[in-house]
Amino acid sequence: MEFYLGTWNVLSLYRAGAFRLLRDQIDKYKTGIIAIKEIRWIGQGTLEKKYQTIFYSCDRKQHMLGVGFVVKKNLKRMVMDFEAISTRIRALTIKGKFFNYTIINVHAPTEEKEEIYRPTIGSHSLHEKANDNGYRLIQFATLNNMVISSTMFQQRNIHKPTWTAPDRSFEIKIDHMVIDARHMSDLLVVRSYRGGNVDSDHYLVIARMRARISK
């Protein structure tokens, strides 16, 4: 079975009309599960809509940070667990045919750049440098036998950036998908979509997967 897994820093769903706009974009790109960041709602919980279910975890008092998942209705029955670790980390476990999948949504703050090596990132990164978070991500992937799949597929440069400067003067790649190396063959392609619009400076990133999820 093929399905589409996405990640998107939506900047805020607290703005008027932002949530409706996000749902429209999900329908447009036919994405089964999207890990979203900077929701900026209050508290944590589950929100049921006609075509999607939203699992979220945000600050208890302030409209800041917050991560979660938007799951299409036809996949909700496969959700086994939704673990709130913090306002920056959330995990979703879905039932598979032979084994279960845990999807971890992590939102890290931006930092200054430094030189990196690339043993687990492939040869299709957009740039030759990364910030300290990028370096830590490579270390994490290396130590846990994982690969940064969003830089493993050859794409036109227009499909590589995930963030644009406010004045559109430059673009960089800061949103990534990491997968256990054993399951890398399940991924068919990973790329960003500039046409997705939720009034954010981040682009939607989607992976097309051939996964053995439960029917």
N, C-alpha and C positions, 0 to 999 in steps of 0.2 A: 504494500500500500504506500502510495506517495502522499505526503502532505507538506505544507509550508509552515516553517517556524521562523518567526521574525523577532527583531529587537528594535526598540525605538525609544529614544529620549524625547518625550513629548513636551518637555519644558514646564507644562502645567495643564492639568485638567480642571483647575479651579476657575479658570477664565470662563466667562459666559459663552456657551456654544461649543466649547472645546471638546467635550465628551461626545457630543453628537457628530462633530467633524471627524473625530477619531474612528467612530463606528462606521461612518461612511467610507473612510479610507480602508478599513479592514474588509469591508464588503467588496471594494474595488479591487483589492489585491488578493482576495480569496485566501487569506492567511489563517491557518487553523489555530495557532497559538502565537501570541505576541507578548514578549517580555517588555514591559514598559517601565520607564524611570521618570523621576521628578513628577509624580502624580499630584502632589501638594494638596491632597484631601486631609481630613482629620481622622485619626484612629485607624482601625483595621477591620476587615470583614469581607463579605461576599455580596456582590451586587448582581442581581438577575435582570437581564434584559431579554427581549424577544429572541434575538439571534445569538447573543453572546452572554457569557458569565464572566464577571470581573472579580478576581481575587486580589486584594490590595492590603498593604501595610504602610501606614504613614505616621507622622508625628502625632502624638496624642493631643497636643495643644496648639501647634502652629502649622500654618499652611506652607510647609517646607519639606523637601526631600520626598521620600515615598516611592516604593517599587511594587510591582505586581504583575499579573498576567491577565490577558484577555483571551478567553477560550471559546471557540465556536461551539454552539449547542450540540452538534453531532459528535464532538469530542469530549464533552463534559462527563459523560458516563464513564470515561476511562480515567478520570482524575481520582487518584487514590489518596493523596495527601497534599496539603498546602501548609508549609512551615514558615512561620514568621520569625526570622532570625534577628533582623533589625530593620530600621527605616532605609537601609542601603542594601540589604541582602534578603532574598526570599527564594524559597525552593518549591518547585511543583513536581510531583511524582505522578506519572501516568502509567497505566497498565499496558504491558507488552505481551505479545504472543508467547515468547520464550523467556523474556526477562523484562523487567520494568525500567523505565527511563526517568531519571531525575534531571530536571532542568533548573539551573541555578541562575538567578537574575542578580547581578552585582552592579552597583553604581558607585564609581570611585571619583573623588575630586581630581581636577586637572592640576598638573604640576609643570615645572620647567623641563626642558629636554636634556638628554645626555646620550652618549653613544651606546649602542647595543650590539649584541651578536644575534644570529638568527638560526639556531639549530632546529627549531620547531615551528617556524613561521612560513616556510616555503620561500619562493622567489618572486612573489607578486605583490609585495607591499608597495604602498604609494610613496613612502619616504624612507630614508636611511637612518633616521634618528627616532627616538621615543623618549617620553618622559619617564620618571622613576616608576610610575605605575605600569608603564609598558614593559619596563625591565623586570619588574616583579611578576608580571603576567607570564613572561617567557620562562622565568625561573619556576614558577608554579607549574606550568605545563610540562616542563622538562622533568621535574621531580615526580610528577604524577602520571607520566607516560601519556600525555595529552598533546594535541596539536591545535594551533590557532588556525582554524579552518578558513577564516575570512581572508587570509592571505595566501591560501593554497591554490586558488583557481585563477587562471589567466583571464583578465578582463581588460576592456578598454579603460584608460585612466578616468574617464567620465563616470564609470561605475564603481570606482574605488573609494572616494571620499565619503565620510559619514558625518562631517561637521563643516560648516562654512562660517567664516567671520561675518559679523553683523553688516559690514559694508560690502560683503561678497568679494573682497580683494584676494582671498586665498582660501583653500580648502585642505583639510587633513583627515586622516583616518584614525579615529579614537574609539569607535564602537566595534567590538569584536565578538566572534563566536568561537568557543573552545570546546573540543569534543575529545572523548577518550579515543586514543589511537586505534584501538581495536575496532571501533565503529566508523572510522573515517570513510570506509567504502560505502556507508549508508548515505553520505552526502553527495548530491549530484552537482550542486552549484551553490555558491554564496556570493551575493552582490548587493550593492545599495541601490535604492530607487529614489531618484531626485524628484520624481513627480508626486510622491506622497506629500500631503499638505495638512499639518495640524498646527500651523503657525509656530513652528519650532526651527531652531538653527541646526538641528540634527536631521539626517536623512534616515528613512526606513531601511533596515537591513533584513533581507530575507534569505533563508536557506531552503532549498528544495531537497527533501529527504525521502529515501526509500526505506521506511522503517517497518519493522514487524510488530506493529501495535495491535492490540486486541480489537477484534471486530465485535 
